[in-house]
Amino acid sequence: MANQGLVQSQQLKQEQILAPQQIQSLEILIAPLLELQMKVSQELQDNPVLEQEKPGGEELAGDVLTDSSSAENDVGENRTRDDADKSNQEISELLQLSDSWQNFLVPSHAGRQYTDEDDEKRHHFFESLTEEASLQEQLLDQLKLSGADDKARDLAELIIGSIDEQGYLRSHLADLATAGNVTVQEMEKVLELVHGFDPPGIAARDLRECLLLQLKARGKSKSMAAELVRSHLKELGQNKLPQVARKMKVSMQKLNDLIEQIRALNPHPGLALAPNNPIFVLPEVTVEKKDDKYAVISKSDSFPRLRISQFYLKLLEDPNTSEETKSYIKGKLLQGKALIKSLSQRQSTIKSIAEVIVDSQFDFFEKGVESLRPLTMQQVADKIGIHETTVSRAIANKYMQTPNGLIEFKYFFSSGFRADDGEVFSNRSIMEKIKDFVSKEDTSKPLSDKQIAEMLLADGLKVARRTVAKYREELDIQPSHLRKEF
């Protein structure tokens, strides 16, 4: 038997390890503009050598570097004093930081003077912002006013906590009964209590129950509309209207009247109480037409204007400053340099990508969606000399302001089809054509996927029926038999 024990061995392998500066650069590239502003604000708090120019061009306490020539003069003086002094050489290198250190973006709103009234309005605006109560919070408020006893309230809270944003109860009642240590029958009674809350249809377990609860609230629980929902909802969804009319022994006109009553109900009652939380975005660039061309302009007014404090640079030159303090300042200066470089690279990359997009999609800006051209990230990467993954990261959650509205960068990237005449179309333009065909169809004889494919072929676009079906589903358009109206 071989001896067992500890053994030392050597092994060669390659690993890619990201340095902290690389990680920071990647985070800055990926971050949307609003998130980036918060990152920069945090860095301003953590790094004392970075300063932000005040609105209106006021000078900061402790002068700042104004241009690269003055920095170069300081460098020359330092080298003249003692070229052999290693510490001074390091200081000189730090003093050689270019204009991108202190003014990596052009000043925003040049000449704009901010008054006390502007500041007061700004504070009033932010202090006036209120957070809307969530769906669950509003239901709990109704529960407090319901007069239910403590036990019923505890069970109702279990139910309310299991309601999704659309207003449906997604947990099985038996599971909730187990969690509440009660019988299913007891939980049913509490569910009836919650069903009485506003909006009608809340806490329904499926669409049928949701619609029936709303009809009940309108005093129509025994109406023909309720019978239609109760017994024929599946057939209604399959558009089998003649069969339903025969079973209910009503005319098609009467059935259509009942359907209109059902359409007036809300299939997603929770959205009526859900807070409206808009997503705020800021465009990275603006596209403007100048003469016969479209120009890309960076949104520099969305960034703070950073400076390097002369106060800390003078501390580095001061012979009375301790080595510990100098070491600390140098470290912060290098961190600031890394931040400025990452911000500069981010701006340059995003603007370059936007310029390629605008150049490739000239017809889109002139004529609209139907003229959108296929474009891949690899094509953009090849044109500006970066990796495809960098393009993917750079455009994530980024927007541009165009004459056609605020558009997400990724909207412009899509595959395409080649027409018979050799012209290439984006699949988004194909989807727009399908949408247009359906909007103009005869609803009594809706277009099938095969017919839409034939219409596209007539326009010189050979698109398979399966592809038409796929695009139709992406457009949230129902199949022809469900679009048919009698």
C-alpha positions, 0 to 999 in steps of 0.5 A, a space after each residue: 500500500 502506497 504511503 499517504 501524506 501531504 504532497 507539494 506540487 507546482 501547476 501552471 495555469 492562466 487566470 484573468 483577474 480584474 484590477 480594481 481600476 478595471 472593475 471601476 471602469 466597467 461599472 462606470 461603463 455599464 451604469 445608466 446616467 442617473 446611476 452614474 451621477 450617484 457614483 460620481 457624487 459618492 466619489 466626490 464625498 470620499 475623495 477630498 482632492 476632487 471638487 465640483 464647480 459651483 453653479 454660476 461659475 463661482 470659484 471654490 475655496 482653494 484655487 483649482 488648476 485652470 489649464 494644462 500650460 500652468 501645470 506644465 510650468 509647475 512641472 518645469 519648476 519642480 524639475 529645475 529644483 531637483 531632477 534627482 529627487 524621486 518624490 518631486 518627480 512623482 509630484 511632477 507627474 501628478 501635476 501633469 494631469 491634463 485638462 481632463 482632470 479638472 474639466 473632463 466635460 464642457 461647462 453646462 449652461 454657460 452663463 446661466 446664473 442660479 438665484 436663491 429663487 431657483 434653489 428654493 424652487 428646487 427644494 420645494 420640488 423635492 420636498 413635495 415628492 411623495 411615495 404612493 402606497 403599495 397595493 398591499 398597504 392600501 388593502 391593509 388600510 381597508 382591512 383596518 376599517 373592516 371591523 374584523 376581529 384580530 384572528 380574521 385580520 391576521 388571516 386576511 393579512 396572509 391573503 393580502 401578502 399573497 396577492 400579486 401586482 395584478 390583484 390575483 391571489 397566487 397562493 393556494 388557499 390550503 397552503 394559507 390555511 396551513 400557515 394560519 393554522 386554520 381550516 380551509 373553510 375558515 380561510 374561505 370566509 376570510 377570503 370573502 371578506 377580502 373580496 369585498 374590498 376595492 377594487 372589485 375583483 381583488 384577490 380572485 384566484 383566476 380570471 373567471 372569479 375576477 370577472 364574476 366578483 366584478 359583476 356581483 359588485 354591479 348587482 349582476 351576479 345572476 345576469 346572463 353576462 355572469 352565466 356567460 363568464 361562469 359557463 362559457 369563458 373558455 369558448 369565449 376565449 377561443 372565439 367560438 361565438 356561434 356555438 356559445 350563442 346556440 348553447 345560451 339560446 340567444 341571438 348573435 346580437 345579444 351575445 355581442 351585447 353581453 361580450 361588451 359588458 364583459 369587456 367593460 370589466 377589468 381583468 387586472 384589478 390590482 393595477 388600479 391600486 398599484 402605485 404609478 412608479 415611472 422609470 426616469 431616464 436621461 439621454 446619454 446623447 442628443 441627435 440633431 439634424 444639421 443641414 443634411 446630416 444628423 449630428 450626435 451631441 453628448 449630454 454634458 449638462 447631465 454631469 457634474 463639472 469636476 476639478 482638482 484642488 490646488 490646495 492639495 497639490 500645494 501640500 505635495 510641494 510643501 516641504 513641511 508636509 509629512 510623508 504620510 500626508 503626501 502618500 495619502 494625497 498621492 493615493 487620492 490623486 491617482 484614484 481621481 485620475 482613474 475616475 476621470 479616465 473611466 468617465 472620459 472613456 465611457 463618454 467617448 465609447 458611447 458617443 462613438 457607438 451613437 455616431 455609428 448608429 446614426 450613420 447606419 440608420 439615416 433612413 430611419 431618422 428621415 422616414 421612420 421605423 419601416 426604413 430601419 436597417 439591420 445592425 449587429 453589435 459586431 458591426 459596430 464593434 468592428 467600426 470603432 475598434 472595440 470588442 462586441 461585449 464592450 458594445 453590449 455593456 455600453 448600450 445597456 439601459 442607455 437612451 438617445 434623444 432623437 427627432 423621433 423621440 427618446 429611443 433606447 440604444 438597443 432598439 437599433 440592433 436587429 437582424 434583417 431580411 433581404 428583399 428581391 431587389 437587394 434592399 435589406 430590411 430590419 426585422 423591426 421594420 417587418 414587424 411594423 409592416 405586419 402591425 400595419 396589415 393587421 390594423 387595416 384588415 377586415 375584422 370579419 375575415 382577419 388575415 392568417 399568418 400565411 396570408 400575411 406572409 404572402 403580402 410580405 412576399 408581394 412586397 419582395 420580402 420572403 418571410 416564412 409563415 412561422 416567422 410571421 407567427 413569431 413576430 405576431 406574438 411578439 407584437 401581442 397580436 392574437 391569431 386570426 381565429 381570435 381576432 374574428 368579429 361577427 
